[in-house]
C-alpha cells in the first residue's frame, strides 16, 4: 500500500508584529459546521464526517496543552468518501457520526449498492481519545469492506495553526510502527518531547507510518468493531469508549447536582439553561494552579483573566465554586514586576496563560501575558460578589494581599498619568493593541472610522473601577478597616462625578466609547456604555437616555444589541467588534437594565436572545453572531469562526435569569433581597430549589399571573427574604 509522504517543512517567513486578538483567527476557514468535544486540556475539532482531512485550512485537530497532537485522522472506504447521515457532539465530551456508502465496486467487480453499509463512529475524550467504529453490512449477500485510516501529527503550536509564522520548528522523528500501533514523536525547540500514540484493536491487516487498512468480510447483517485509542504525551489509555462515557456522564451529573436547581414551565428554556451549565462544566480545566473555567474552544482552551472572571460572575447565583477557583488561580499569577515584553506590572491580573512551545520559548509573551486593562478591577468585583453570595471572609483574608495589590495597580500603573482614569497603551512588541474586551485591532474606533490613538481610557473600564472600589469598600468595612473603606467610597464618588462630566456626549445623549490621546472623546456609539449601567456609575438622569439609544434601530437588531451602531462609518454586521452581537455583552447590559429599573427592556433583550437560540446547534449561544437585522425568516446569521462553546456565552442565560428574578444576596447579613421580579411572557412559572446564600438556603416559586409576577418562599433555612422596589446600594 503506497504511503503518503510526511511533510515537515516550514516556511521561513517573519512572525506577525502583533499577536492575534482574542477570538480573531486570521488564517482559518469557516468552522461553523465543525464539531468540538473537550475534557480538561484536551479537545478535538473535526469536520461533520468526524475526520481531520489532510491539508484542511480550518485548524481541525486533536489538541493538548496548546499543541496539535493529531493533524490528520481520515476514515474512508479505501479513499471513497462516506456519506454523512448524522453528526453530533451534543454531549460536549463525546461525539457520534453515522455514515453510509455511495455505490462502490469491489475488487471482484461486484457493486455494493449505495446505503447498504452503516458505519457508526462513537468517541469520547478524557486525557486520551477513545473511538469505536462499528461497520454493519445490510447487503443481502456477503460483502468485503475495506476501511482505510490516514493519520498524521504535525505538533504545531496553536498560534501556528491560527496563522502566526515561525522562523524554524523543532524536529519530527520518524514514526515508530508496531503491528497494532504507530507513535509520532516531536522534540520542540524548547526541549520538550511530545508524542502521539495511535493504537488499534484488532490488529490492522496493514499498517504503516501514516496509515492503516482493515479488510472486513461481512455476512448479511454482520457487524465488525474496531477500537482506536489516541494518546497525546503518553496519556493513560486503559479506559475504553463505554467506560470513558460512563465516567464523564457521572461527573456531569455530579456537577449539575452541585448547582442551584431551576425548573420552569418552559421546556425549551429548561434545555437552554441546562446547556449553559453543561458548557460551563465542559470548559472547566484542572491545571497545576487549581481549577478554572477556560475561555472557550477551540482557540482559547486556557486560563483567561477577563473571560474567566466574567463567566464566574455570570454563574455565581447558581454555583459559587467557579468563582472561588477562578480567584485562587488568578491570584497565583498576579503580576509581580514591570515587564514590558509581557505588559506586566505589579498587582495586575493576567490576560492569558499559554503552555505551548512558542510560549515556552518566548516567541509570544503568553507565559503569561498581562495585556488586559479590565481584568484587575473585574478581579475585585468578583471577590466582593463572591462574598455577598457566600460570606466567605476566610477567602478574603487569604487573598487580602492580592486585593490590595490590585487596588494599588488601579491607582498607579493603571492611571500612570494621574488623570483619574484607568487607561492602556501596549508596550510589548508582540502584545495586543487594544486591551479591553473589544481587543481586535480595529475594535476601538472614532465616529469617522479612524482608530482611537492610545493611551485609551475605555468607558466601561471606568465603570468597572467604580464598582471595584465600591465593592472593596464594603469588604474592608466587614474586615473592620473603616478608614480604608471610607477612602475607597470617596474615590468612587469622585470618579462617578468626573466620569459623568467627561464621558457624556451632550449632542448624542450617550457616553463616549473612550477618551483617547489628549483625552479626546471617541464619539462612536457602541454597546460598551451598557456595561456602565451594570456597575452603577451612570447618573440616574442619564440612564433613560442610554437605554433608549441602546434599543434604537441602529443598535438593537432584533436579536440583541450590536457592538457598534449601524450608522457608524466602520459598521459591519459581520465584523468581529464592528456591529456583531456578543451574548455576554448583552447579559451585562441586562444586569444594568435591572439595576436601573428597566424591566420591560430587560425582558425584551432576554426574549431576543431566547428566540435566537432556536437557530444554533444544541441551543448553544456562540461567542458571537452577526448583527444583521432580524428578518421574516426568523434565524440569526452565524459568524464563521465563532468559538463554541464559549465560557461567557454559556454564562449569558444564568445571569439574565438572575436579573429577571431580581436576586441580590447579602450573606454577611443572612439576607436575600428580591428586586422587582418580572417574568417574560414565555415564562409562566419558575421554581428555584436550593439557592444558597452563605450557609443558608431557600426555595422560591415565581408565578406570572395576569402580567404580574408573584413570589412565594417555599422553604428557607436561616435566611431573611425581602421584596423591594429599589436596587440596594
C-alpha positions as CSV (number, residue, x, y, z in Angstrom):
1,X,0.0,0.0,0.0
2,X,1.6,3.3,-1.0
3,X,2.3,5.6,1.9
4,X,1.6,9.3,1.7
5,X,4.7,11.3,2.4
6,X,5.2,13.2,5.7
7,X,6.0,16.9,5.1
8,X,7.7,18.6,8.0
9,X,8.9,21.7,6.0
10,X,8.2,25.1,7.4
11,X,8.1,28.4,5.6
12,X,10.8,30.7,6.9
13,X,8.6,33.8,7.0
14,X,8.7,36.5,9.6
15,X,6.3,36.5,12.5
16,X,3.4,39.0,12.8
17,X,4.4,42.1,14.6
18,X,1.3,41.8,16.9
19,X,-0.4,38.8,18.4
20,X,-3.7,37.6,17.2
21,X,-6.5,39.2,19.2
22,X,-8.8,37.2,21.4
23,X,-11.0,35.1,19.1
24,X,-9.9,36.6,15.8
25,X,-8.0,33.9,13.8
26,X,-6.6,35.4,10.6
27,X,-5.7,32.3,8.6
28,X,-8.6,29.9,9.3
29,X,-11.5,28.9,7.2
30,X,-15.2,28.6,8.2
31,X,-15.7,26.4,11.3
32,X,-19.5,26.8,11.6
33,X,-20.1,23.1,11.0
34,X,-17.1,21.8,13.0
35,X,-17.7,19.5,15.9
36,X,-15.8,20.1,19.1
37,X,-15.5,17.8,22.1
38,X,-13.4,18.5,25.2
39,X,-12.4,17.4,28.6
40,X,-9.7,19.1,30.6
41,X,-6.9,20.4,28.5
42,X,-7.6,18.0,25.6
43,X,-10.1,18.8,22.8
44,X,-10.9,17.5,19.3
45,X,-12.3,19.5,16.4
46,X,-13.4,17.6,13.3
47,X,-15.5,18.0,10.2
48,X,-19.0,16.5,10.0
49,X,-17.7,13.1,9.0
50,X,-15.7,13.0,12.2
51,X,-12.5,13.4,10.2
52,X,-9.4,15.6,10.2
53,X,-8.8,15.9,6.5
54,X,-5.3,16.4,5.1
55,X,-4.5,20.0,4.1
56,X,-7.5,21.4,5.9
57,X,-7.3,25.1,6.5
58,X,-9.9,25.1,9.3
59,X,-7.5,24.1,12.1
60,X,-9.0,20.7,12.7
61,X,-7.1,18.5,15.1
62,X,-6.6,16.8,18.5
63,X,-5.0,19.4,20.8
64,X,-3.4,19.1,24.2
65,X,-1.8,22.0,26.1
66,X,-1.8,24.4,23.0
67,X,-0.2,21.7,20.8
68,X,-1.9,19.9,17.9
69,X,-1.1,16.3,18.6
70,X,-3.1,14.9,15.6
71,X,-3.4,16.8,12.4
72,X,-4.8,14.1,10.1
73,X,-7.4,11.5,11.0
74,X,-9.3,10.4,8.0
75,X,-11.6,7.4,7.6
76,X,-12.7,6.2,4.2
77,X,-13.9,3.2,2.2
78,X,-10.3,2.9,0.8
79,X,-10.4,6.6,-0.3
80,X,-14.0,6.6,-1.3
81,X,-15.8,9.2,0.8
82,X,-18.6,8.1,3.0
83,X,-22.0,9.9,3.2
84,X,-22.9,11.6,6.4
85,X,-26.3,10.7,7.9
86,X,-25.9,12.1,11.4
87,X,-23.1,14.0,13.1
88,X,-23.5,15.3,16.7
89,X,-21.3,16.4,19.6
90,X,-24.2,17.5,21.9
91,X,-22.8,15.9,25.0
92,X,-19.7,18.0,24.8
93,X,-17.2,15.3,25.8
94,X,-18.4,12.8,23.2
95,X,-19.4,12.7,19.5
96,X,-21.3,10.3,17.3
97,X,-21.3,10.0,13.5
98,X,-23.5,7.8,11.3
99,X,-22.1,7.2,7.8
100,X,-23.1,5.2,4.8
101,X,-21.7,4.3,1.4
102,X,-22.2,5.6,-2.1
103,X,-22.2,2.8,-4.8
104,X,-18.9,1.1,-4.7
105,X,-17.1,-1.5,-6.8
106,X,-15.4,-4.4,-5.0
107,X,-12.1,-5.9,-6.1
108,X,-14.1,-8.7,-7.7
109,X,-16.0,-6.3,-9.9
110,X,-19.3,-6.6,-7.9
111,X,-21.1,-3.4,-7.0
112,X,-22.0,-2.7,-3.4
113,X,-25.3,-0.7,-3.7
114,X,-25.5,2.7,-2.1
115,X,-26.7,2.9,1.5
116,X,-26.3,-0.7,2.3
117,X,-23.4,-0.2,4.8
118,X,-23.7,1.5,8.1
119,X,-20.6,2.9,9.8
120,X,-21.2,4.2,13.3
121,X,-18.3,6.2,14.9
122,X,-18.5,7.0,18.6
123,X,-15.8,8.7,20.6
124,X,-15.1,10.2,24.0
125,X,-12.2,12.4,25.1
126,X,-10.7,12.1,28.6
127,X,-6.9,12.5,28.6
128,X,-6.9,10.2,25.6
129,X,-9.3,10.0,22.6
130,X,-11.2,6.7,22.6
131,X,-13.1,5.8,19.4
132,X,-15.3,2.8,18.5
133,X,-16.1,2.2,14.8
134,X,-18.9,-0.3,14.1
135,X,-19.4,-1.4,10.5
136,X,-22.6,-3.3,9.6
137,X,-23.4,-5.0,6.3
138,X,-27.1,-4.7,5.3
139,X,-26.5,-6.3,1.8
140,X,-28.4,-9.5,1.4
141,X,-25.1,-11.1,0.3
142,X,-21.6,-11.4,1.9
143,X,-19.6,-8.3,1.1
144,X,-15.9,-7.3,1.7
145,X,-15.5,-3.8,3.0
146,X,-12.1,-2.1,3.0
147,X,-11.7,0.7,5.7
148,X,-8.7,2.9,5.4
149,X,-7.4,5.2,8.2
150,X,-5.0,8.0,7.2
151,X,-3.3,9.9,10.0
152,X,-0.5,12.3,10.8
153,X,0.8,14.5,13.6
154,X,2.4,17.9,13.0
155,X,2.7,19.0,16.6
156,X,2.0,22.6,15.6
157,X,1.6,25.3,18.3
158,X,-2.0,26.5,18.3
159,X,-0.7,30.0,17.3
160,X,0.9,28.5,14.2
161,X,-2.4,26.8,13.4
162,X,-4.1,30.2,13.7
163,X,-1.7,31.9,11.3
164,X,1.4,33.0,13.1
165,X,4.5,32.1,11.1
166,X,7.7,30.8,12.7
167,X,11.4,31.0,11.6
168,X,12.0,27.4,12.5
169,X,10.5,24.5,14.3
170,X,11.6,21.5,16.3
171,X,12.4,18.0,14.9
172,X,9.8,15.5,13.8
173,X,11.3,12.0,14.3
174,X,10.4,9.0,12.1
175,X,7.2,7.5,13.5
176,X,7.6,4.2,15.3
177,X,5.4,1.5,13.7
178,X,4.4,-1.7,15.5
179,X,1.8,-4.3,14.5
180,X,-1.1,-2.5,16.2
181,X,0.1,1.0,16.8
182,X,2.0,4.0,15.5
183,X,3.8,6.5,17.7
184,X,4.6,10.0,16.4
185,X,7.4,11.9,18.1
186,X,8.5,15.6,18.1
187,X,11.2,17.3,20.0
188,X,10.5,21.0,20.3
189,X,12.9,23.8,20.3
190,X,12.0,24.2,24.0
191,X,13.5,20.8,24.7
192,X,10.1,19.2,25.4
193,X,9.4,15.8,23.9
194,X,5.8,15.5,22.6
195,X,4.3,12.2,21.4
196,X,1.1,10.9,20.0
197,X,0.3,7.1,20.0
198,X,-2.4,5.6,17.9
199,X,-3.4,2.0,19.0
200,X,-5.8,-0.2,17.1
201,X,-7.8,-3.3,18.2
202,X,-7.9,-5.7,16.5
203,X,-4.6,-5.5,14.7
204,X,-5.0,-3.9,11.2
205,X,-4.4,-6.0,8.1
206,X,-1.8,-3.4,7.0
207,X,-0.2,-0.6,9.0
208,X,2.4,1.9,8.0
209,X,3.7,5.2,9.4
210,X,0.7,7.3,8.5
211,X,-2.0,4.8,7.6
212,X,-3.8,1.6,8.4
213,X,-6.1,-0.8,6.5
214,X,-8.8,-3.2,7.6
215,X,-10.3,-5.7,5.2
216,X,-13.7,-6.8,6.6
217,X,-15.6,-9.7,5.0
218,X,-19.1,-9.4,6.5
219,X,-22.1,-11.6,6.1
220,X,-25.6,-10.2,5.8
221,X,-26.3,-8.0,9.0
222,X,-22.9,-8.9,10.4
223,X,-21.0,-6.2,12.4
224,X,-17.3,-5.7,12.8
225,X,-16.0,-3.4,15.6
226,X,-12.7,-1.5,15.6
227,X,-11.5,0.4,18.6
228,X,-8.8,3.1,18.5
229,X,-7.1,4.9,21.4
230,X,-5.1,8.1,20.6
231,X,-3.0,9.2,23.5
232,X,-1.1,12.5,23.5
233,X,2.1,12.6,25.5
234,X,1.6,9.1,26.9
235,X,-1.8,9.9,28.5
236,X,-3.4,7.0,30.3
237,X,-5.3,4.8,27.8
238,X,-6.7,1.9,29.9
239,X,-10.3,3.1,29.5
240,X,-12.4,2.1,26.5
241,X,-15.1,4.1,25.0
242,X,-18.0,3.0,27.1
243,X,-16.1,3.2,30.4
244,X,-15.0,6.7,29.5
245,X,-18.5,7.7,28.5
246,X,-19.9,6.4,31.8
247,X,-17.3,8.1,33.9
248,X,-17.9,11.5,32.3
249,X,-21.6,11.1,32.5
250,X,-21.3,10.6,36.2
251,X,-19.0,13.7,36.5
252,X,-21.5,15.9,34.7
253,X,-24.4,14.6,36.9
254,X,-22.4,15.5,40.0
255,X,-21.7,18.9,38.6
256,X,-25.3,19.6,37.9
257,X,-26.3,18.4,41.4
258,X,-23.8,20.9,42.9
259,X,-25.6,23.8,41.2
260,X,-28.8,25.5,42.2
261,X,-31.8,23.8,40.6
262,X,-34.1,25.8,38.4
263,X,-37.3,24.4,36.9
264,X,-39.7,26.4,34.7
265,X,-42.9,25.6,32.8
266,X,-40.9,26.2,29.5
267,X,-39.1,23.0,28.4
268,X,-37.1,24.9,25.8
269,X,-35.8,27.3,28.3
270,X,-35.0,24.5,30.7
271,X,-32.9,22.9,27.9
272,X,-31.1,26.1,27.2
273,X,-30.3,26.6,30.9
274,X,-29.0,23.0,31.2
275,X,-26.9,23.7,28.1
276,X,-25.4,26.7,29.8
277,X,-24.5,24.8,32.9
278,X,-23.2,21.8,31.0
279,X,-21.0,24.0,28.8
280,X,-19.6,25.7,31.9
281,X,-18.6,22.3,33.2
282,X,-17.3,21.4,29.8
283,X,-14.9,24.3,30.0
284,X,-13.7,23.6,33.5
285,X,-10.0,22.7,33.4
286,X,-7.7,21.3,36.1
287,X,-4.3,22.9,35.9
288,X,-1.2,23.0,38.1
289,X,-2.6,26.0,39.8
290,X,-6.0,24.6,40.5
291,X,-9.3,24.5,38.7
292,X,-10.5,27.3,36.4
293,X,-13.0,27.8,33.6
294,X,-11.3,28.1,30.2
295,X,-12.4,30.9,27.9
296,X,-13.6,28.7,25.1
297,X,-12.9,26.1,22.4
298,X,-11.3,25.7,20.0
299,X,-8.9,28.6,20.3
300,X,-9.0,29.6,24.0
301,X,-8.8,26.4,26.0
302,X,-6.7,28.1,28.7
303,X,-6.9,30.5,31.6
304,X,-8.0,34.0,30.7
305,X,-8.4,36.8,33.2
306,X,-11.3,38.8,31.8
307,X,-13.3,35.8,30.4
308,X,-12.9,33.6,33.5
309,X,-13.9,36.4,35.8
310,X,-17.0,37.4,33.9
311,X,-18.1,33.8,33.5
312,X,-17.6,33.3,37.2
313,X,-19.8,36.3,37.9
314,X,-22.5,35.2,35.4
315,X,-23.0,31.8,37.1
316,X,-22.4,32.9,40.7
317,X,-26.1,32.6,41.6
318,X,-26.2,29.0,40.6
319,X,-22.7,27.9,41.5
320,X,-20.2,29.5,43.9
321,X,-17.2,27.2,43.3
322,X,-16.3,28.5,39.9
323,X,-15.7,32.0,41.3
324,X,-13.7,30.7,44.2
325,X,-11.5,28.6,42.0
326,X,-11.0,31.4,39.5
327,X,-10.0,33.9,42.2
328,X,-7.4,31.4,43.5
329,X,-6.0,30.7,40.0
330,X,-5.7,34.3,39.0
331,X,-4.2,35.4,42.4
332,X,-1.5,32.8,41.8
333,X,-0.4,34.6,38.6
334,X,-0.9,38.2,39.7
335,X,1.8,40.5,38.2
336,X,4.9,41.0,40.4
337,X,7.2,43.1,38.3
338,X,7.5,45.5,35.5
339,X,8.0,43.5,32.3
340,X,7.4,45.3,29.0
341,X,7.5,42.1,27.0
342,X,4.5,40.7,28.9
343,X,2.8,44.0,29.6
344,X,3.2,43.0,33.2
345,X,3.0,45.3,36.2
346,X,2.8,44.6,40.0
347,X,-0.7,43.8,41.1
348,X,-2.1,43.4,37.5
349,X,-4.3,40.4,36.7
350,X,-3.2,38.4,33.7
351,X,-4.9,38.4,30.3
352,X,-3.9,34.9,29.1
353,X,-1.8,32.0,30.1
354,X,-0.4,29.6,27.4
355,X,1.6,26.4,27.7
356,X,2.7,25.6,24.2
357,X,6.1,25.6,22.6
358,X,6.0,29.2,21.4
359,X,5.1,30.5,24.8
360,X,7.8,28.4,26.4
361,X,10.4,29.8,24.0
362,X,9.3,33.4,24.4
363,X,8.3,33.7,20.8
364,X,5.0,35.0,22.1
365,X,4.6,36.8,25.5
366,X,1.8,34.5,26.8
367,X,3.5,32.7,29.6
368,X,1.6,34.6,31.0
369,X,0.6,37.8,29.2
370,X,-0.9,40.7,31.1
371,X,-2.3,42.9,28.3
372,X,-5.8,43.4,29.8
373,X,-6.9,46.7,31.3
374,X,-10.1,45.4,32.8
375,X,-9.2,42.1,34.4
376,X,-7.8,43.7,37.5
377,X,-10.9,45.7,38.5
378,X,-13.0,42.7,37.5
379,X,-11.0,40.5,39.9
380,X,-12.0,42.9,42.7
381,X,-15.7,43.0,41.6
382,X,-15.8,39.2,41.6
383,X,-14.2,39.0,45.1
384,X,-16.9,41.3,46.5
385,X,-19.7,39.5,44.7
386,X,-18.4,36.1,45.9
387,X,-18.5,37.2,49.5
388,X,-22.0,38.7,49.0
389,X,-23.2,35.2,48.0
390,X,-21.1,33.1,50.3
391,X,-20.0,35.2,53.3
392,X,-16.6,33.5,52.9
393,X,-14.4,36.1,54.6
394,X,-11.7,33.4,55.0
395,X,-11.0,33.7,51.3
396,X,-10.8,37.5,51.7
397,X,-8.2,37.1,54.5
398,X,-6.3,34.7,52.3
399,X,-6.3,36.9,49.2
400,X,-6.1,40.2,51.0
401,X,-2.5,40.9,49.7
402,X,-3.7,40.2,46.2
403,X,-6.7,42.5,46.6
404,X,-4.6,45.3,48.0
405,X,-2.1,44.9,45.2
406,X,-4.9,45.1,42.6
407,X,-6.2,48.3,44.2
408,X,-2.6,49.7,44.1
409,X,-2.3,48.8,40.4
410,X,-5.5,50.7,39.6
411,X,-4.2,53.9,41.2
412,X,-0.6,53.7,40.0
413,X,0.1,51.7,36.9
414,X,-3.5,51.7,35.6
415,X,-3.6,55.5,35.9
416,X,0.1,56.3,35.2
417,X,-0.5,60.0,34.3
418,X,-2.7,60.5,37.3
419,X,-5.6,61.8,35.2
420,X,-8.1,59.9,37.3
421,X,-8.9,57.3,34.7
422,X,-7.5,53.8,34.1
423,X,-6.1,53.6,30.5
424,X,-3.9,51.4,28.4
425,X,-1.1,51.5,25.9
426,X,0.7,48.4,24.8
427,X,4.4,48.1,25.5
428,X,5.1,44.6,24.2
429,X,6.3,44.4,20.6
430,X,4.0,41.4,20.2
431,X,1.2,42.5,22.5
432,X,-2.3,43.4,21.9
433,X,-3.0,46.9,20.5
434,X,-6.4,47.1,22.3
435,X,-6.7,45.7,25.8
436,X,-10.3,45.9,26.7
437,X,-12.8,43.2,25.9
438,X,-13.0,44.6,22.3
439,X,-9.4,43.7,21.7
440,X,-9.3,43.4,17.9
441,X,-7.1,45.8,16.1
442,X,-9.9,47.9,14.7
443,X,-12.3,47.4,17.7
444,X,-11.9,50.9,19.2
445,X,-12.9,53.5,16.6
446,X,-13.9,57.1,16.3
447,X,-17.2,58.1,14.7
448,X,-15.4,58.9,11.5
449,X,-13.9,55.4,11.3
450,X,-10.4,56.3,12.3
451,X,-8.8,54.2,15.1
452,X,-8.6,55.7,18.6
453,X,-5.0,56.5,19.5
454,X,-3.6,55.4,22.8
455,X,-3.4,55.9,25.7
456,X,-7.1,54.8,25.8
457,X,-9.4,55.1,28.7
458,X,-12.4,52.9,27.9
459,X,-15.8,53.9,29.1
460,X,-16.7,50.5,30.6
461,X,-13.4,50.2,32.4
462,X,-14.1,53.3,34.4
463,X,-17.4,51.7,35.5
464,X,-15.5,48.5,36.5
465,X,-13.1,50.6,38.6
466,X,-16.1,52.4,40.3
467,X,-17.8,49.1,41.1
468,X,-14.4,47.6,42.2
469,X,-13.8,50.4,44.7
470,X,-17.4,50.3,46.0
471,X,-17.1,46.5,46.4
472,X,-13.8,46.7,48.2
473,X,-15.1,49.5,50.5
474,X,-17.8,47.0,51.6
475,X,-15.3,44.2,52.0
476,X,-12.9,46.4,54.0
477,X,-15.8,47.5,56.3
478,X,-16.5,43.8,57.0
479,X,-12.9,43.4,57.9
480,X,-13.1,46.3,60.3
481,X,-10.9,48.6,58.1
482,X,-13.2,51.6,58.4
483,X,-10.8,54.3,57.3
484,X,-9.8,52.4,54.1
485,X,-13.5,51.8,53.4
486,X,-14.3,55.5,53.7
487,X,-11.3,56.4,51.4
488,X,-12.5,53.9,48.7
489,X,-16.1,55.2,48.8
490,X,-14.8,58.8,48.5
491,X,-12.7,57.8,45.5
492,X,-15.6,56.0,43.9
493,X,-17.9,59.0,44.4
494,X,-15.3,61.4,42.8
495,X,-14.8,59.1,39.9
496,X,-18.5,58.9,39.2
497,X,-18.9,62.7,39.2
498,X,-16.0,63.2,36.9
499,X,-16.9,60.4,34.6
500,X,-20.4,61.7,34.0
501,X,-18.9,65.0,33.0
502,X,-16.0,63.9,30.8
503,X,-17.5,60.9,29.0
504,X,-21.0,62.3,28.5
505,X,-21.8,63.5,24.9
506,X,-24.4,66.1,25.1
507,X,-25.2,66.0,21.3
508,X,-25.6,62.3,21.3
509,X,-27.1,62.0,24.8
510,X,-24.9,59.0,25.2
511,X,-21.5,58.1,26.6
512,X,-18.3,58.2,24.5
513,X,-16.6,54.9,23.8
514,X,-13.4,56.1,25.3
515,X,-11.0,59.0,25.9
516,X,-8.1,58.7,23.6
517,X,-4.8,60.6,23.2
518,X,-5.0,64.1,24.6
519,X,-8.2,63.0,26.4
520,X,-10.3,63.5,23.2
521,X,-13.6,61.6,23.4
522,X,-14.3,58.8,20.8
523,X,-17.8,59.7,19.9
524,X,-18.8,56.4,18.2
525,X,-21.9,54.8,19.5
526,X,-21.2,51.3,20.9
527,X,-22.5,48.8,23.4
528,X,-19.7,49.5,25.9
529,X,-21.7,52.1,27.9
530,X,-24.3,49.5,28.6
531,X,-21.8,47.8,31.0
532,X,-21.7,51.1,32.9
533,X,-25.4,50.5,33.8
534,X,-24.4,47.2,35.4
535,X,-21.7,48.9,37.5
536,X,-23.9,51.7,38.7
537,X,-21.6,54.6,37.6
538,X,-24.3,56.1,35.4
539,X,-26.2,59.1,36.8
540,X,-29.9,58.4,37.3
541,X,-31.0,61.2,35.0
542,X,-28.8,59.8,32.1
543,X,-29.9,56.2,32.4
544,X,-33.1,56.6,30.4
545,X,-31.3,58.2,27.5
546,X,-28.6,55.5,27.5
547,X,-31.3,52.8,27.4
548,X,-33.3,54.5,24.7
549,X,-30.2,54.6,22.5
550,X,-29.2,51.0,23.1
551,X,-32.6,50.0,21.9
552,X,-32.8,52.3,18.9
553,X,-32.8,50.6,15.5
554,X,-29.1,51.3,14.8
555,X,-28.1,49.4,17.9
556,X,-30.8,46.8,18.5
557,X,-31.0,44.3,15.7
558,X,-34.0,42.3,17.0
559,X,-31.6,39.6,18.1
560,X,-29.6,41.7,20.6
561,X,-27.6,44.9,21.0
562,X,-24.9,45.4,18.4
563,X,-21.3,46.2,19.4
564,X,-21.3,49.2,17.1
565,X,-24.1,51.4,15.7
566,X,-25.2,50.7,12.1
567,X,-24.8,54.4,11.5
568,X,-21.1,54.3,12.2
569,X,-18.5,54.7,9.5
570,X,-16.9,51.3,10.3
571,X,-20.1,49.4,10.9
572,X,-20.0,45.9,9.5
573,X,-22.6,43.4,10.9
574,X,-20.1,40.6,10.0
575,X,-17.2,42.4,11.8
576,X,-15.8,41.0,14.9
577,X,-16.4,44.0,17.1
578,X,-17.9,46.3,14.5
579,X,-21.5,45.5,14.5
580,X,-21.8,41.9,15.6
581,X,-23.7,40.8,18.7
582,X,-22.0,39.2,21.7
583,X,-24.3,37.4,24.1
584,X,-22.1,38.1,27.2
585,X,-22.1,41.8,26.3
586,X,-25.9,41.7,26.2
587,X,-26.1,39.8,29.6
588,X,-24.0,42.5,31.4
589,X,-26.2,45.2,29.8
590,X,-29.2,43.1,31.0
591,X,-28.0,43.3,34.6
592,X,-27.6,47.1,34.1
593,X,-31.2,47.3,32.9
594,X,-32.3,45.5,36.0
595,X,-30.3,47.8,38.3
596,X,-31.9,51.0,36.9
597,X,-35.4,49.6,36.8
598,X,-35.9,48.9,33.1
599,X,-37.8,45.7,33.4
600,X,-39.6,45.8,30.1
601,X,-36.3,46.4,28.2
602,X,-34.6,43.6,30.2
603,X,-37.4,41.2,29.1
604,X,-37.2,42.4,25.5
605,X,-33.4,41.7,25.4
606,X,-33.7,38.3,27.1
607,X,-36.5,37.4,24.7
608,X,-34.4,38.3,21.7
609,X,-31.5,36.0,22.8
610,X,-34.0,33.3,23.8
611,X,-35.5,33.4,20.3
612,X,-32.2,33.2,18.6
613,X,-31.2,30.0,20.4
614,X,-33.5,28.1,18.1
615,X,-31.1,28.9,15.3
616,X,-28.0,27.4,16.9
617,X,-26.9,23.8,17.3
618,X,-27.8,22.3,20.6
619,X,-29.5,25.6,21.5
620,X,-26.0,26.8,22.4
621,X,-25.2,30.5,22.2
622,X,-21.9,31.1,20.4
623,X,-19.2,33.5,21.2
624,X,-20.8,36.0,18.8
625,X,-23.1,36.2,15.8
626,X,-23.7,38.7,13.0
627,X,-25.6,41.9,13.6
628,X,-27.8,41.5,10.6
629,X,-31.3,42.8,11.3
630,X,-34.0,40.2,12.2
631,X,-36.0,39.2,9.2
632,X,-39.2,37.3,8.5
633,X,-37.1,34.1,8.2
634,X,-36.5,34.4,11.9
635,X,-33.0,33.0,12.0
636,X,-29.8,34.7,13.3
637,X,-26.8,34.8,10.9
638,X,-23.9,32.8,12.3
639,X,-20.3,34.2,12.5
640,X,-18.0,31.9,10.6
641,X,-15.2,31.4,13.2
642,X,-17.1,31.9,16.5
643,X,-15.9,29.7,19.3
644,X,-18.5,27.1,20.6
645,X,-18.7,26.6,23.5
646,X,-17.5,30.0,24.8
647,X,-17.5,30.4,28.6
648,X,-19.1,33.9,28.9
649,X,-21.6,33.0,26.2
650,X,-22.6,29.9,28.3
651,X,-23.0,32.3,31.3
652,X,-25.4,34.6,29.5
653,X,-28.7,32.9,30.5
654,X,-27.7,32.2,34.1
655,X,-27.0,35.9,34.5
656,X,-30.1,37.1,32.6
657,X,-32.3,34.7,34.7
658,X,-30.8,36.2,37.9
659,X,-31.6,39.7,36.6
660,X,-35.2,38.7,35.8
661,X,-35.7,37.0,39.2
662,X,-34.1,40.1,40.9
663,X,-31.7,38.2,43.2
664,X,-29.5,40.3,45.4
665,X,-27.7,38.4,48.2
666,X,-26.0,39.6,51.3
667,X,-24.6,36.6,53.0
668,X,-23.0,38.5,55.9
669,X,-26.4,39.8,56.9
670,X,-28.1,36.5,56.1
671,X,-30.5,38.2,53.8
672,X,-31.7,37.8,50.2
673,X,-33.4,40.7,48.5
674,X,-35.7,40.1,45.6
675,X,-35.9,43.3,43.5
676,X,-38.8,44.0,41.1
677,X,-39.2,40.4,39.7
678,X,-41.0,40.3,36.4
679,X,-41.1,37.2,34.3
680,X,-41.2,37.5,30.4
681,X,-44.4,36.3,28.6
682,X,-42.8,32.9,27.8
683,X,-42.2,32.1,31.4
684,X,-45.3,31.5,33.5
685,X,-43.6,29.7,36.4
686,X,-40.0,29.4,37.7
687,X,-39.1,27.3,40.7
688,X,-35.7,27.8,42.3
689,X,-34.5,25.0,44.7
690,X,-31.5,25.1,47.0
691,X,-30.4,28.7,46.3
692,X,-27.6,29.1,48.8
693,X,-26.6,32.4,50.4
694,X,-23.8,31.8,52.9
695,X,-24.6,28.7,54.9
696,X,-28.3,29.3,54.4
697,X,-30.7,28.1,51.6
698,X,-34.0,29.0,50.2
699,X,-36.6,27.6,47.7
700,X,-38.5,30.1,45.7
701,X,-41.5,30.0,43.4
702,X,-42.2,32.7,40.8
703,X,-45.6,32.8,39.1
704,X,-46.8,35.1,36.3
705,X,-50.5,35.9,36.7
706,X,-52.2,38.5,34.6
707,X,-49.0,40.2,33.7
708,X,-47.8,40.4,37.3
709,X,-45.1,38.3,39.0
710,X,-45.7,36.8,42.4
711,X,-43.0,35.3,44.6
712,X,-43.5,32.6,47.2
713,X,-41.0,31.3,49.7
714,X,-41.4,27.5,49.7
715,X,-38.8,26.7,52.2
716,X,-35.9,28.5,53.9
717,X,-33.2,27.8,56.4
718,X,-31.6,30.7,58.4
719,X,-32.2,33.5,55.9
720,X,-34.4,36.5,55.7
721,X,-36.1,37.1,52.3
722,X,-37.4,40.5,51.4
723,X,-39.1,42.0,48.4
724,X,-38.1,45.5,47.4
725,X,-38.6,48.0,44.6
726,X,-35.2,49.7,45.0
727,X,-31.8,48.3,44.0
728,X,-29.7,48.3,47.2
729,X,-26.6,50.5,47.4
